[in-house]
Amino acid sequence: MLDAGEAAAILLAEEVSCRFLLMDERRGRSAALRRGIPVVGRAGVLLAAKRHGLLSSVAPTLLELAHQGYRLSDALVREVLRLADEDIAD
């Protein structure tokens, strides 16, 4: 079941025909995708920031997110670092 914030975000995204919805929670992402709403998470935002020159490296931010308790799978971290052309030592 979605929480109220996720449900409201999905409804608003449909209402305004957004290009994408920023959402990290698995259930919310799945619900949005089922409704045809493209979804981007924090990792995708970090990649976009690097590609646009707003971040020099995503690795330190990923490590800080993990330190703050934000959960990212090891597979996702590896993929984000690969796409960013980085490794964990960057």
ZIQUI-V419404 format. One record per helix or strand of 3 or more residues. SS is the DSSP state (H for helix, E for strand). FROM is the first residue (numbers start at 1). LEN is the number of residues. If there is no record, write none. Layout:
# ZIQUI-V419404
<<SS & FROM & LEN> <SS & FROM & LEN>>
This chain:
# ZIQUI-V419404
<<H & 4 & 13> <H & 26 & 9> <H & 42 & 10> <H & 59 & 9> <H & 74 & 10>>
